[in-house]
Amino acid sequence: MSSYHILLVLLGIAVLAVAWLPSVVDQYPLSYPIIVVAMGLLVYLLPLPLPDPSPFEYPDVTMHLSELCVIIALTGTGLRIDRRFSLKAWRIPLRLVILTMTITIVVMAFMAYGIGYPPASALLLAASLAPTDPVLAGDVQVGEPGEGKEDTVRFALTGEAGMNDGLAFPFVHGAIALLPTLMPLEARLLHWLWHDVLYEIGIGVLFGWLWGRLLASLIVHLPKKISIRPEVYGFVVLAVTLITYGVTELIHGYGFLAVFVAAITVRSVERHHEFHLRMHDFSDQIERLFIVVLLMLFGGAIGNGLLNALTWPDALLGLALLFIVRPLIGVVTLVGTRASWAERWIISAFGIRGIGSIFYIAFALREAVFPEPQRLWSLVGFVILVSIVLHGILSTPVMRWLDRKQGRLRPVSHVNS
């Protein structure tokens, strides 16, 4: 049998399932990523001539597929947020990124070091697992552009997912800087501070804003004879996503941050224009296609031994992150905000891990040699799997409970955006 044609059939079935399953499981405590991962696991257990889905065998493919999925998800995330950016209006997401994520990274790094990971590997694990994921968090994020239903919980989780993928990158670079090289440690840390933290974050924000303004001008202000037709707005946002990311990375800025800033900049212009919804819908569909491919491969990798290097201390560390570290740190750092205690617990507990963590590990292992890479992949894969199952089951009942408590029951969709 031809493995290529088998892959085409499996991909078609998975895409069809993503188009159909959300409406089927919408009323149940189940998300379609759980089903797609299970499909990948089952398919790779069959005696079929399929390519090895392991990230060890195809590290570049793993990195670039997850990279593309994240940047497209970040665009959709930014376009969904109706609230204009200001330090006051975005107070809770900013706290989650600056305080919650940073403290979580520090705590997790010390815990990983305590169970035997070298300092560089411990920081890499913490930096990869601390950020919440913009790809798999659609069930707990805000709705479509202009929907007008941005409650505290959904807005906080959406804003956090958009920002923290870019702002976690300095810590990944910090892990690489801790590895032994000919350059003195002091010089490496100084370079990390001014270049990997200050310069790359600044460039990411600046270029994201510039490209966002440019896209908005192309759509809104061009003369009618040379204006962009509404039916191709989706291709425009895809082009700007790729250009923004590519150019920012070429000048050594954080492309993830630039893409999200560009999206919220576009969203701030002509807020009721139809192009916002058209662009969001297009990016959402492209994102789902990447999700299908990645989660099928993730399920297959689990079936092929991705978790074989997992130890009991590693598993307990991953569970501690999901059940203790992130929730407690989140609740404490949100003290003083207008969020109620119930909202703080939900925001803190739904720190979903996913595709972004895959990218960070793949990126770091491509850039440098870390000890025990299989063990790193096993722990990250375990945390992602538990997060997909745990949050996929709990998201519908918890968000419906929150809506009832606030006197506002709205349908909860399992279409991840």
C-alpha positions as CSV (number, residue, x, y, z in Angstrom):
1,M,0.0,0.0,0.0
2,S,1.1,3.6,-0.7
3,S,1.8,5.5,2.5
4,Y,1.1,8.7,0.7
5,H,-2.4,7.8,-0.3
6,I,-3.1,6.3,3.1
7,L,-2.1,9.7,4.6
8,L,-4.4,11.5,2.2
9,V,-7.3,9.4,3.3
10,L,-6.5,9.8,7.0
11,L,-6.1,13.5,6.6
12,G,-9.4,13.8,4.8
13,I,-11.2,11.8,7.5
14,A,-9.7,13.9,10.2
15,V,-10.6,17.2,8.5
16,L,-14.2,15.9,8.0
17,A,-14.3,15.0,11.7
18,V,-13.2,18.5,12.7
19,A,-16.0,20.0,10.5
20,W,-18.6,17.7,12.0
21,L,-17.6,16.8,15.5
22,P,-18.0,20.3,17.1
23,S,-21.7,20.3,16.6
24,V,-22.0,16.7,17.9
25,V,-20.0,17.2,21.1
26,D,-21.1,20.8,21.8
27,Q,-23.4,19.8,24.6
28,Y,-21.1,17.3,26.2
29,P,-18.0,17.5,28.4
30,L,-15.7,16.6,25.5
31,S,-13.6,18.5,23.0
32,Y,-12.7,17.4,19.5
33,P,-8.9,17.6,20.2
34,I,-9.3,14.6,22.5
35,I,-10.9,12.7,19.7
36,V,-8.3,13.7,17.1
37,V,-5.4,12.6,19.4
38,A,-7.2,9.3,20.0
39,M,-7.6,8.9,16.3
40,G,-3.9,9.4,15.7
41,L,-3.1,6.9,18.5
42,L,-5.4,4.3,17.1
43,V,-4.3,4.8,13.5
44,Y,-0.6,4.4,14.4
45,L,-1.4,1.2,16.3
46,L,-2.6,-0.4,13.1
47,P,-0.2,-2.2,10.8
48,L,-0.1,0.5,8.1
49,P,3.0,1.9,6.3
50,L,2.9,5.3,7.9
51,P,5.8,7.7,8.4
52,D,7.3,7.9,11.9
53,P,5.5,10.7,13.7
54,S,8.3,11.0,16.4
55,P,9.7,14.5,16.8
56,F,13.1,12.8,17.2
57,E,13.0,11.7,13.6
58,Y,11.8,14.9,12.0
59,P,12.7,17.8,14.3
60,D,12.6,20.5,11.6
61,V,9.1,19.4,10.4
62,T,7.9,19.3,14.1
63,M,9.3,22.8,14.7
64,H,7.9,24.4,11.5
65,L,4.5,22.8,11.6
66,S,4.0,23.9,15.2
67,E,5.4,27.3,14.4
68,L,2.9,27.9,11.6
69,C,0.0,26.7,13.7
70,V,0.9,29.1,16.5
71,I,1.3,32.2,14.4
72,I,-2.0,31.6,12.6
73,A,-3.7,31.0,16.0
74,L,-2.2,34.2,17.3
75,T,-3.7,36.2,14.4
76,G,-7.1,34.7,15.1
77,T,-6.8,35.4,18.8
78,G,-5.9,39.0,18.3
79,L,-8.8,39.6,15.8
80,R,-11.3,38.1,18.2
81,I,-10.6,40.6,21.0
82,D,-13.0,43.6,20.9
83,R,-11.5,45.5,23.8
84,R,-9.0,48.2,22.9
85,F,-5.6,47.9,24.4
86,S,-4.7,50.0,27.4
87,L,-2.9,49.2,30.6
88,K,-6.1,49.5,32.6
89,A,-8.4,47.5,30.3
90,W,-5.8,44.8,29.9
91,R,-4.7,44.7,33.5
92,I,-5.6,41.0,34.2
93,P,-3.9,39.6,31.0
94,L,-0.9,41.7,31.7
95,R,-0.7,40.4,35.3
96,L,-1.0,36.8,34.0
97,V,1.9,37.3,31.6
98,I,4.2,39.4,33.7
99,L,3.6,38.0,37.1
100,T,1.9,34.6,36.9
101,M,3.9,33.2,34.0
102,T,7.2,34.6,35.2
103,I,6.8,33.2,38.8
104,T,5.5,29.9,37.4
105,I,8.7,29.6,35.3
106,V,10.9,30.3,38.3
107,V,9.1,27.8,40.5
108,M,8.9,25.1,37.9
109,A,12.6,25.6,37.0
110,F,13.6,25.1,40.7
111,M,11.3,22.0,41.0
112,A,12.8,20.5,37.8
113,Y,16.3,21.1,39.1
114,G,15.3,19.5,42.3
115,I,14.4,16.2,40.6
116,G,17.7,16.0,38.7
117,Y,17.4,18.2,35.6
118,P,20.5,20.4,34.9
119,P,19.9,24.1,35.2
120,A,19.6,24.8,31.5
121,S,17.2,21.9,30.9
122,A,15.1,22.8,34.0
123,L,14.7,26.4,32.7
124,L,13.8,25.1,29.2
125,L,11.1,22.9,30.6
126,A,9.7,25.7,32.7
127,A,9.7,28.2,29.9
128,S,8.1,25.7,27.5
129,L,5.3,24.6,29.9
130,A,4.5,27.8,31.7
131,P,2.8,29.7,28.8
132,T,-0.8,28.9,28.0
133,D,-1.6,27.9,24.5
134,P,-3.5,30.1,21.9
135,V,-4.2,27.0,19.7
136,L,-6.1,24.7,22.0
137,A,-7.7,27.3,24.3
138,G,-10.6,28.1,22.0
139,D,-13.2,26.6,24.3
140,V,-12.4,29.2,27.0
141,Q,-11.7,32.2,24.9
142,V,-13.9,35.1,23.6
143,G,-16.1,34.6,20.6
144,E,-16.0,36.1,17.1
145,P,-15.2,39.7,16.4
146,G,-18.0,42.0,17.4
147,E,-19.9,39.4,19.3
148,G,-19.7,41.7,22.4
149,K,-19.5,39.0,25.0
150,E,-16.1,39.5,26.6
151,D,-16.5,38.5,30.2
152,T,-13.6,38.6,32.6
153,V,-12.6,35.0,32.4
154,R,-12.7,34.6,28.6
155,F,-11.0,38.0,28.0
156,A,-8.2,37.2,30.5
157,L,-7.5,33.8,29.0
158,T,-7.6,35.1,25.4
159,G,-5.3,38.1,26.1
160,E,-2.9,35.9,28.1
161,A,-2.7,33.3,25.4
162,G,-2.0,36.0,22.8
163,M,0.9,37.7,24.7
164,N,2.7,34.9,26.6
165,D,3.9,32.9,23.6
166,G,6.1,35.9,22.6
167,L,7.1,36.8,26.2
168,A,8.1,33.3,27.1
169,F,10.7,33.2,24.4
170,P,13.4,35.2,26.4
171,F,13.3,32.4,29.0
172,V,13.9,29.7,26.2
173,H,16.9,31.8,25.1
174,G,17.9,32.0,28.7
175,A,18.0,28.3,28.9
176,I,20.3,28.1,25.9
177,A,22.5,30.8,27.4
178,L,23.0,28.6,30.5
179,L,24.6,25.8,28.5
180,P,28.4,25.6,28.7
181,T,30.2,27.4,25.9
182,L,33.5,29.1,25.4
183,M,32.0,32.5,26.2
184,P,31.9,33.4,29.9
185,L,28.6,33.0,31.7
186,E,28.5,36.7,32.6
187,A,28.9,37.7,28.9
188,R,26.2,35.3,27.9
189,L,23.7,36.6,30.5
190,L,24.5,40.2,29.5
191,H,23.8,39.4,25.8
192,W,20.6,37.6,26.9
193,L,19.4,40.7,28.8
194,W,20.0,43.4,26.2
195,H,19.4,41.3,23.1
196,D,17.0,38.4,23.9
197,V,14.9,40.4,26.3
198,L,15.0,44.2,25.6
199,Y,15.8,44.3,21.9
200,E,13.7,41.3,20.6
201,I,10.6,42.2,22.6
202,G,10.9,45.9,21.5
203,I,11.2,44.9,17.9
204,G,8.4,42.5,18.1
205,V,6.0,45.1,19.5
206,L,7.2,47.9,17.1
207,F,7.0,45.8,13.9
208,G,3.7,44.2,14.9
209,W,2.2,47.7,15.3
210,L,3.6,48.9,12.0
211,W,2.4,46.0,9.9
212,G,-1.0,46.1,11.6
213,R,-1.4,49.8,10.7
214,L,-0.3,49.0,7.1
215,L,-2.8,46.2,6.7
216,A,-5.6,48.3,8.1
217,S,-4.7,51.1,5.7
218,L,-4.6,48.8,2.7
219,I,-8.1,47.6,3.5
220,V,-9.8,50.8,4.6
221,H,-8.2,53.7,2.9
222,L,-7.2,52.6,-0.6
223,P,-9.3,54.1,-3.5
224,K,-12.2,51.9,-4.6
225,K,-10.6,51.1,-8.0
226,I,-7.5,49.5,-6.4
227,S,-9.1,48.4,-3.2
228,I,-9.0,44.8,-1.9
229,R,-12.2,42.9,-2.7
230,P,-14.0,41.6,0.5
231,E,-13.9,38.0,-0.7
232,V,-10.1,37.8,-0.5
233,Y,-9.7,39.5,2.9
234,G,-8.7,36.1,4.3
235,F,-5.7,35.8,2.0
236,V,-4.7,39.3,3.0
237,V,-4.6,38.5,6.7
238,L,-2.7,35.3,5.9
239,A,-0.1,37.2,3.9
240,V,0.3,39.8,6.6
241,T,0.7,37.1,9.2
242,L,3.5,35.4,7.3
243,I,5.2,38.7,6.3
244,T,5.0,40.1,9.9
245,Y,6.4,37.0,11.4
246,G,9.1,36.5,8.7
247,V,10.3,40.1,8.6
248,T,10.4,40.4,12.4
249,E,12.4,37.1,12.7
250,L,14.8,38.3,10.0
251,I,15.7,41.3,12.1
252,H,15.9,39.1,15.2
253,G,12.6,40.2,16.9
254,Y,10.0,38.0,18.5
255,G,7.7,37.1,15.6
256,F,5.0,35.6,17.9
257,L,4.6,38.8,19.7
258,A,4.7,40.8,16.4
259,V,1.9,38.7,14.9
260,F,-0.4,39.2,17.9
261,V,0.3,42.9,18.2
262,A,-0.4,43.3,14.4
263,A,-3.8,41.5,14.9
264,I,-5.0,43.6,17.8
265,T,-3.8,46.7,15.9
266,V,-5.9,45.8,12.9
267,R,-8.8,45.0,15.2
268,S,-8.6,48.6,16.6
269,V,-9.3,50.2,13.2
270,E,-12.8,50.5,11.8
271,R,-14.1,48.1,14.5
272,H,-17.4,47.3,12.8
273,H,-16.0,46.7,9.3
274,E,-16.8,43.4,7.7
275,F,-13.1,42.5,7.1
276,H,-12.6,41.6,10.8
277,L,-15.1,38.8,10.7
278,R,-13.9,37.6,7.3
279,M,-10.3,37.5,8.3
280,H,-11.0,35.8,11.6
281,D,-13.1,33.1,9.9
282,F,-10.4,32.4,7.3
283,S,-7.6,32.2,9.9
284,D,-9.8,30.0,12.0
285,Q,-10.2,27.4,9.2
286,I,-6.5,27.4,8.4
287,E,-5.7,26.9,12.1
288,R,-8.1,23.9,12.4
289,L,-6.3,22.2,9.5
290,F,-3.0,22.6,11.2
291,I,-4.5,21.4,14.5
292,V,-5.7,18.2,12.8
293,V,-2.3,17.4,11.4
294,L,-0.4,18.1,14.5
295,L,-2.8,16.4,16.9
296,M,-2.9,13.3,14.7
297,L,0.9,13.2,14.7
298,F,0.9,13.8,18.4
299,G,-1.4,10.8,19.0
300,G,0.7,8.7,16.7
301,A,3.9,9.8,18.5
302,I,2.4,8.7,21.8
303,G,1.6,5.3,20.3
304,N,5.2,5.1,19.0
305,G,6.8,5.7,22.4
306,L,6.9,9.4,22.9
307,L,6.3,8.9,26.7
308,N,8.7,6.0,27.1
309,A,11.3,8.1,28.9
310,L,8.8,9.5,31.4
311,T,9.7,8.9,35.0
312,W,7.5,9.0,38.1
313,P,9.1,12.2,39.3
314,D,8.6,13.8,35.9
315,A,5.0,12.8,35.8
316,L,4.4,14.2,39.3
317,L,6.2,17.5,38.3
318,G,3.8,17.8,35.3
319,L,0.7,17.1,37.4
320,A,2.0,19.6,40.0
321,L,2.1,22.3,37.3
322,L,-1.4,21.7,36.2
323,F,-3.1,21.1,39.5
324,I,-1.0,23.1,42.0
325,V,1.6,25.5,40.7
326,R,-0.3,27.4,38.0
327,P,-3.6,27.6,39.9
328,L,-2.1,28.8,43.2
329,I,0.2,31.3,41.6
330,G,-2.5,32.6,39.3
331,V,-5.0,33.1,42.2
332,V,-2.4,35.0,44.3
333,T,-1.2,37.2,41.5
334,L,-4.8,38.2,40.6
335,V,-5.5,39.5,44.1
336,G,-6.5,43.2,43.8
337,T,-8.2,42.9,40.5
338,R,-11.9,43.1,39.9
339,A,-12.2,39.4,39.2
340,S,-14.2,37.4,41.7
341,W,-12.7,34.5,43.6
342,A,-14.5,32.1,41.3
343,E,-13.2,33.9,38.2
344,R,-9.7,33.9,39.6
345,W,-9.8,30.1,40.1
346,I,-11.1,29.4,36.7
347,I,-8.6,31.8,35.0
348,S,-5.8,30.2,36.9
349,A,-6.9,26.6,36.4
350,F,-7.5,26.8,32.7
351,G,-3.9,27.4,31.7
352,I,-4.0,25.0,28.7
353,R,-0.7,23.6,27.4
354,G,-0.4,22.6,23.8
355,I,1.2,23.4,20.4
356,G,3.3,26.3,21.7
357,S,5.1,24.0,24.1
358,I,5.9,21.6,21.2
359,F,7.5,24.5,19.3
360,Y,9.6,25.7,22.2
361,I,11.1,22.3,22.9
362,A,11.7,21.7,19.1
363,F,13.3,25.1,18.7
364,A,15.6,24.8,21.7
365,L,16.8,21.2,20.8
366,R,17.5,22.5,17.2
367,E,19.5,25.4,18.4
368,A,21.6,23.6,21.1
369,V,22.4,20.3,22.6
370,F,20.5,19.6,25.8
371,P,21.1,16.5,27.9
372,E,18.4,13.7,27.7
373,P,16.2,15.2,24.9
374,Q,13.9,12.1,25.0
375,R,13.2,12.8,28.6
376,L,12.4,16.4,27.8
377,W,10.0,15.4,25.1
378,S,8.3,12.8,27.3
379,L,7.5,15.2,30.0
380,V,6.3,17.9,27.6
381,G,4.2,15.3,25.8
382,F,2.7,14.0,29.0
383,V,1.7,17.5,30.2
384,I,0.1,18.3,26.8
385,L,-1.8,15.1,26.8
386,V,-3.1,15.5,30.4
387,S,-4.0,19.2,29.6
388,I,-5.9,18.2,26.4
389,V,-7.9,15.6,28.3
390,L,-8.4,17.5,31.5
391,H,-9.4,20.9,30.1
392,G,-11.3,19.3,27.2
393,I,-13.6,17.6,29.6
394,L,-14.0,20.4,32.1
395,S,-14.3,23.4,29.8
396,T,-17.9,23.0,28.8
397,P,-19.4,22.4,32.3
398,V,-17.2,25.0,34.0
399,M,-17.9,27.7,31.5
400,R,-21.6,26.9,31.5
401,W,-21.6,27.1,35.3
402,L,-19.9,30.4,35.2
403,D,-22.4,31.8,32.7
404,R,-25.3,30.6,34.8
405,K,-23.7,32.1,37.9
406,Q,-23.5,35.4,36.1
407,G,-27.0,35.1,34.6
408,R,-25.7,34.8,31.1
409,L,-26.0,31.4,29.4
410,R,-24.3,31.2,26.1
411,P,-23.5,28.2,24.0
412,V,-20.0,26.9,24.4
413,S,-18.4,25.8,21.2
414,H,-15.6,23.2,21.0
415,V,-14.2,24.8,17.9
416,N,-10.7,25.8,19.0
417,S,-9.6,29.1,17.6
